């Protein structure tokens, strides 16, 4: 299959768009990062790629200086694919989503895994200290338009998906493991409780 000539299909980005890709944080970037509550982290290595959701209260992403940000690694499913990837390949891409706003923030760079005691202590949440933090060394930072948000009607109340419109966590587990229906229902209830209360 012949690869299409993309330059003939798409117009080049405007001069402003090209100038808006910067090698460091500006005050307006910092204002957004300090309000951030959610982003996706993309990493990779020879074994494959990973995109991992990260969330917290405003301030969970720390601006250390114009070229550096950091965030705590809190418990998830313990696959720790992002961390394993970073040990082999430090390249990262972050996509920030801001609830209620029609703009994305993107950061590209490299990362390292920190166990610095002072940094970890500064990220204490609910009395818990993270095992590690990820420090991002910024190479590119840019804003991305929010057309995808409006295409998805992401912030519209009528876009919320009813839980019974898709298989539950327990039903998925039952399909994989063959567990009994009652056990699957209990697992679903436990999941909905733990996902809200066991954050750290």
C-alpha positions in Angstrom: 0.0 0.0 0.0 1.4 3.4 -1.0 1.5 6.0 1.7 -0.5 9.1 0.9 1.2 12.4 0.2 0.2 14.2 3.3 1.5 17.6 2.2 -0.8 17.5 -0.7 -3.8 16.7 1.5 -3.3 19.1 4.3 -2.5 22.8 4.5 0.7 23.7 6.4 0.1 25.1 9.9 -0.2 28.8 10.3 2.8 31.0 11.3 1.2 31.5 14.7 0.7 27.8 15.3 4.4 27.1 14.4 5.6 30.0 16.7 3.4 28.7 19.5 5.4 25.5 19.8 7.9 26.5 22.6 10.8 24.9 24.3 9.9 26.0 27.8 6.9 27.0 29.9 5.7 30.5 29.7 3.5 32.1 32.5 0.3 31.3 30.6 1.4 27.6 30.4 2.1 27.6 34.1 -1.4 29.0 34.8 -2.9 26.0 33.0 -0.6 23.4 34.6 -1.4 24.7 38.1 -5.1 24.1 37.4 -4.6 20.7 35.8 -6.5 17.8 37.2 -6.0 15.2 34.4 -3.6 14.2 31.7 -2.6 11.1 29.7 1.0 10.0 29.7 2.4 8.3 26.6 5.6 6.2 26.8 7.2 3.4 24.8 10.0 1.0 24.4 10.9 -1.9 22.1 8.2 -4.2 23.8 5.4 -1.7 23.0 3.6 1.5 23.8 1.5 2.7 26.7 -0.9 5.5 27.3 -1.7 6.0 31.0 -4.3 8.3 32.7 -3.1 10.5 35.5 -5.3 12.6 37.8 -5.4 14.6 41.0 -6.4 17.9 42.5 -5.2 21.2 41.0 -1.5 21.3 41.8 -0.8 17.6 41.6 1.5 18.5 38.7 4.4 20.5 40.1 6.1 23.2 38.1 9.7 23.0 39.3 11.1 25.5 36.8 10.5 26.7 33.2 11.9 23.5 31.8 10.7 20.9 34.4 7.5 19.5 35.9 6.9 16.6 38.1 4.1 14.4 39.4 3.7 11.6 41.9 3.1 8.0 40.7 0.1 6.8 42.7 -1.3 3.2 42.8 -3.1 1.9 39.8 -3.2 -1.7 38.4 0.5 -2.3 39.3 1.4 -3.1 35.7 3.7 0.1 36.0 4.2 -0.1 32.2 4.9 3.7 32.1 7.7 3.4 34.6 9.2 0.3 33.0 9.1 2.0 29.6 10.9 5.1 31.0 13.8 2.9 32.2 14.4 1.9 28.6 13.3 5.0 26.7 13.0 8.4 28.4 10.8 10.0 25.7 7.3 11.1 26.9 4.3 12.9 25.6 1.6 14.4 27.9 -1.9 15.5 26.8 -3.7 17.6 29.4 -7.6 17.8 29.4 -9.2 20.6 31.4 -12.8 19.9 32.4 -15.2 22.5 31.1 -12.6 24.1 28.8 -12.2 23.7 25.0 -8.4 23.5 24.8 -5.7 20.9 25.3 -2.1 21.4 26.5 0.6 19.1 25.1 4.1 18.6 26.5 6.8 16.5 24.9 10.1 15.7 26.4 12.1 13.2 28.4 11.5 11.9 31.8 13.2 10.2 34.7 12.0 8.3 37.8 12.8 10.0 41.1 13.0 8.6 44.6 14.2 11.9 46.1 12.9 12.0 49.6 12.3 15.7 49.7 10.4 15.7 46.4 8.3 12.7 47.4 7.5 14.2 50.8 6.3 17.4 49.1 3.8 15.3 47.2 2.1 13.7 50.2 -1.6 13.1 49.7 -4.1 11.8 52.4 -1.1 11.1 54.6 0.5 8.9 52.0 3.9 9.4 50.4 4.3 8.1 46.8 6.9 5.5 46.1 8.2 7.4 43.1 7.8 10.6 41.2 8.2 11.3 37.5 10.2 14.3 36.4 9.5 15.7 32.9 12.2 17.7 31.1 10.3 19.8 28.6 11.4 19.9 25.0 8.1 21.2 23.4 5.0 22.7 24.9 2.0 23.8 22.9 -1.8 24.4 23.1 -4.1 22.3 20.9 -7.5 23.4 19.8 -10.5 21.7 21.4 -12.5 20.7 18.4 -12.4 17.1 19.5 -14.1 18.1 22.7 -17.0 19.5 20.8 -17.2 16.7 18.4 -17.5 14.3 21.3 -19.8 16.7 23.2 -17.5 15.8 26.1 -18.7 18.3 28.6 -22.4 17.9 27.7 -24.6 16.3 30.4 -26.5 14.3 27.8 -23.2 12.7 26.7 -22.8 10.8 29.9 -22.8 7.1 29.3 -25.2 5.1 31.5 -23.5 2.3 33.4 -25.9 -0.3 32.1 -25.2 0.6 28.5 -21.9 -1.3 28.6 -20.7 -4.5 30.4 -19.7 -3.9 34.0 -16.3 -4.6 35.5 -17.7 -7.8 37.0 -19.3 -8.9 33.8 -15.9 -8.4 32.0 -14.1 -10.4 34.7 -16.7 -13.2 34.4 -16.2 -13.3 30.6 -12.5 -13.7 31.1 -12.4 -16.0 34.1 -15.8 -17.7 34.2 -16.6 -16.5 37.7 -20.2 -16.9 38.9 -22.8 -14.1 38.3 -23.1 -13.4 42.0 -19.4 -13.1 42.4 -19.2 -10.8 39.3 -21.9 -8.5 40.8 -20.0 -8.3 44.1 -16.9 -7.4 42.2 -18.6 -4.6 40.4 -19.9 -3.2 43.7 -16.4 -3.4 45.2 -14.8 -1.8 42.2 -17.2 1.2 42.3 -16.4 1.7 46.0 -12.6 1.3 45.8 -12.2 3.4 42.7 -13.5 6.4 44.7 -12.0 5.7 48.1 -8.7 4.0 47.7 -6.9 6.7 45.7 -3.6 6.7 47.5 
